[in-house]
Amino acid sequence: MNILWLALEGAWNVLWVGMLLGAGLPAIFAMGIRAMSYGVGADADATDHVPHPAAKAVAYLCFGIVILAVVTGIGVIVAHGLGAELVFDGLVPRFVTG
């Protein structure tokens, strides 16, 4: 019974990470694009679109989250290739060898 529980726990971890990275990051990026399209004013002219300031802040937050996730993923891959480990024990992540 313990083996079944461990298998289900591992499957759950794969599922939520897959949902987060496989569908979550593109969804956050899409929310940022949608926030940038929210404009000021009543006319629907696309030639002089001005994003709402609050929506622009939300969009930049969404884009920042996506960029941070991509840079972290690249850091993990590079660290593994160099025989190191990426550690998050402080404010700034760092590579630890050994």
FENCOR-V541781 format. One record per residue. SS is DSSP state (A for helix, B for strand, O for the rest). Layout:
[[SS] [SS]]
//
This chain:
[[O] [A] [A] [A] [A] [A] [A] [A] [A] [A] [A] [A] [A] [A] [A] [A] [A] [A] [A] [A] [A] [A] [A] [A] [A] [A] [A] [A] [A] [A] [A] [A] [A] [A] [A] [A] [A] [O] [B] [O] [O] [O] [O] [O] [O] [O] [O] [O] [O] [O] [B] [O] [A] [A] [A] [A] [A] [A] [A] [A] [A] [A] [A] [A] [A] [A] [A] [A] [A] [A] [A] [A] [A] [A] [A] [A] [A] [A] [A] [A] [A] [O] [O] [B] [B] [B] [B] [O] [O] [O] [O] [O] [O] [B] [B] [B] [B] [O]]
//
